[in-house]
Amino acid sequence: MSAGPTYVISQSAIQNELTFRLNFLWPDQTQRMVSLAAPTYIDFVMSWLQKLMEDEQVFPTKSGRDFPSSFAYTAKHIYKHLFRIFAHLYHAHFEQVLHMSIEAHFNSLFAHFLAFGKEFDLLVMKDLMTQQGMGEGVVLLADKWRDMGILEG
């Protein structure tokens, strides 16, 4: 009697499974934090960001309309979520970035993202923290950024 079908699992399938295990917290409709797999989290962030960008109360497009007093908080919140997406892409998909030979472009995009965050004081170190403290990779990255003058302190 056969033990059942034999399945061949590719390296990319294993990587995809690991990718889905990287979870992020996101508030549900009742503002309770729920754990989401990275692809779902990224979809939620992008959908949320699209709604924000289209909200005239948050991003006024009409002449003479002022930005709300909460705009700085909103911008930092947006930046934090986009930073997490970058972190996920570097952590889980950099091999694919290398395979496509686009690492110089991707690194340049991230460097500009960081420079923009530094210029407008959007990068908040506590946002890089986990419940256990700063992750080892984030510590090394933060140290390197300090050495490069991207972060202070």
C-alpha positions as CSV (number, residue, x, y, z in Angstrom):
1,M,0.0,0.0,0.0
2,S,1.3,3.4,-1.0
3,A,2.0,6.0,1.6
4,G,0.3,8.6,-0.6
5,P,1.4,10.9,-3.3
6,T,4.9,12.3,-3.2
7,Y,5.2,16.1,-3.5
8,V,8.3,18.0,-4.6
9,I,8.5,21.3,-2.8
10,S,10.5,23.9,-4.6
11,Q,12.8,26.4,-2.8
12,S,10.5,29.2,-3.9
13,A,7.6,27.5,-2.3
14,I,9.6,27.1,1.0
15,Q,10.5,30.8,0.8
16,N,6.9,31.7,0.1
17,E,5.8,29.7,3.2
18,L,8.5,31.5,5.3
19,T,7.3,34.8,3.9
20,F,3.7,34.1,5.0
21,R,5.0,33.4,8.6
22,L,6.4,36.9,8.9
23,N,3.5,38.7,10.6
24,F,2.6,42.3,11.2
25,L,0.1,43.8,13.5
26,W,-2.8,45.8,12.0
27,P,-6.0,47.2,13.7
28,D,-9.2,45.5,12.8
29,Q,-12.6,47.2,12.5
30,T,-12.8,47.3,16.4
31,Q,-9.2,48.7,16.6
32,R,-8.1,45.4,18.1
33,M,-4.6,44.5,16.9
34,V,-4.6,41.4,14.7
35,S,-1.6,39.5,13.3
36,L,-1.4,39.5,9.5
37,A,0.8,37.7,7.1
38,A,3.1,40.0,5.2
39,P,1.2,39.9,1.9
40,T,-2.1,40.7,3.6
41,Y,-0.5,43.4,5.7
42,I,1.0,45.1,2.6
43,D,-2.3,44.9,0.8
44,F,-4.1,46.5,3.8
45,V,-1.4,49.3,4.1
46,M,-1.6,50.1,0.4
47,S,-5.5,50.1,0.5
48,W,-5.5,52.3,3.6
49,L,-2.9,54.6,2.1
50,Q,-4.9,54.9,-1.1
51,K,-8.0,56.0,0.9
52,L,-5.9,58.5,2.8
53,M,-4.5,60.0,-0.3
54,E,-8.0,60.4,-1.8
55,D,-9.4,62.0,1.4
56,E,-9.6,65.7,0.9
57,Q,-9.6,66.2,4.7
58,V,-6.2,64.6,5.0
59,F,-4.6,65.6,1.7
60,P,-6.3,68.8,0.5
61,T,-5.9,69.4,-3.2
62,K,-8.0,72.6,-3.5
63,S,-6.3,76.0,-3.4
64,G,-6.5,77.7,0.0
65,R,-7.3,74.6,2.0
66,D,-4.9,73.9,4.9
67,F,-3.6,70.6,5.9
68,P,-5.1,69.3,9.2
69,S,-3.2,69.9,12.4
70,S,-2.8,66.1,12.7
71,F,-0.9,65.9,9.4
72,A,2.5,65.4,11.0
73,Y,1.2,62.5,13.0
74,T,-0.4,61.0,9.9
75,A,2.8,61.4,7.9
76,K,4.8,59.6,10.6
77,H,2.2,56.8,10.7
78,I,2.4,56.4,6.9
79,Y,6.2,56.4,7.0
80,K,6.3,53.8,9.7
81,H,4.1,51.4,7.7
82,L,6.1,52.0,4.4
83,F,9.3,51.4,6.4
84,R,8.0,48.0,7.6
85,I,7.2,47.1,4.0
86,F,10.7,48.0,2.9
87,A,12.0,45.9,5.8
88,H,9.9,43.0,4.7
89,L,11.1,43.3,1.1
90,Y,14.7,43.4,2.2
91,H,14.3,40.5,4.6
92,A,12.2,38.1,2.6
93,H,12.7,39.1,-1.0
94,F,16.2,40.5,-1.5
95,E,17.3,37.3,-3.2
96,Q,14.8,38.0,-5.9
97,V,15.9,41.6,-6.1
98,L,19.5,40.4,-6.7
99,H,18.3,37.8,-9.2
100,M,16.6,40.6,-11.2
101,S,19.8,42.7,-10.9
102,I,17.8,45.7,-9.6
103,E,19.5,46.0,-6.2
104,A,21.2,49.3,-7.1
105,H,17.8,50.8,-8.0
106,F,16.1,49.3,-4.9
107,N,18.9,50.5,-2.6
108,S,18.7,53.9,-4.2
109,L,14.9,54.1,-3.6
110,F,15.4,53.0,0.0
111,A,18.2,55.6,0.5
112,H,16.0,58.3,-0.8
113,F,13.1,57.1,1.4
114,L,15.5,57.3,4.4
115,A,16.8,60.7,3.4
116,F,13.2,62.0,3.1
117,G,12.4,60.5,6.5
118,K,15.4,62.2,8.1
119,E,14.8,65.5,6.4
120,F,11.2,65.7,7.7
121,D,11.8,63.9,11.0
122,L,9.6,60.9,10.1
123,L,11.8,58.0,11.3
124,V,11.0,57.3,14.9
125,M,13.4,54.8,16.5
126,K,10.8,53.2,18.8
127,D,8.9,52.2,15.6
128,L,11.9,49.9,14.8
129,M,11.4,48.1,18.1
130,T,9.7,44.8,18.7
131,Q,8.2,43.7,22.0
132,Q,11.5,42.0,22.8
133,G,13.5,45.1,21.9
134,M,15.2,45.9,18.7
135,G,15.7,42.9,16.4
136,E,19.3,41.9,15.7
137,G,19.1,42.9,12.1
138,V,17.5,46.2,12.9
139,V,20.2,46.9,15.5
140,L,22.9,46.3,12.9
141,L,21.1,48.4,10.3
142,A,20.5,51.2,12.8
143,D,24.2,51.1,13.7
144,K,25.2,51.3,10.1
145,W,22.8,54.2,9.5
146,R,24.3,56.0,12.5
147,D,27.8,55.5,11.1
148,M,26.6,56.8,7.7
149,G,25.0,59.9,9.4
150,I,21.4,58.8,8.5
151,L,20.4,58.4,12.1
152,E,21.6,60.4,15.1
153,G,22.0,59.3,18.7
